[in-house]
């Protein structure tokens, strides 16, 4: 028996914006009856926003993916795919498996020769990089920085020094963004280049690259906004 396919489905980067999801992706999703998601309620809202019409109670199966996917039985999550049906992994925002659970399920799929199909959609990481003005040929994404103050300051200094090898990309949860920015301004050198990219693809989008010295003279409120930070040359 041939297996089904595992589709990696991009989502919005903020508020519902169906126009940002290509039509070919919507058409693909409409053919699926099973999804692996981080949060079922968010996934249902997203699917409805892009025009998905199937009945969630009688026609659709939604599995919630634990943030620690290793603790789950991936075989159960993919049992119908192994039997020939196809399923989709939906991220909370942007693309699955980057600063987002799902990679363990994808790794399991490869073990059983399940075709993994990444679909094209918005990635805040890549959008921030290409809009930063930094060289996109070499870069590193570090995800979330340590919460501990001393560890975070040490990590920032390391990222600042690493720009000679390429752009350094990192992020924080929206309610801690302002505190992270304050830490960056206290810790980093005035001549370090920093790009802040907020609310990408949304009407409130803000993207600016300038030196730390310039950021220190500018009042900016990024509290509770979706942000990507990039150090670069």
Secondary structure, DSSP 8 states (H G I E B T S, - for coil): ----EEEEE---SSS--GGGS-HHHHHHHHT--EEEES-HHHHHHHHHHTT--S-TTTT-EEEE--SSGGGS-HHHHTHHHHTT--EEEE-SSSSTTSSSS-HHHHHHHHHTT-EEEE-----HHHHHHHHHTS-TTSEEEEEE--SSHHHHHHHHHHHHHGGGGSEEEEE--GGGHHHHHHHHHHHS-TT-EEEEEESTTSTT-EEEEEEHHHHHTS----TTS-EEEEEE-
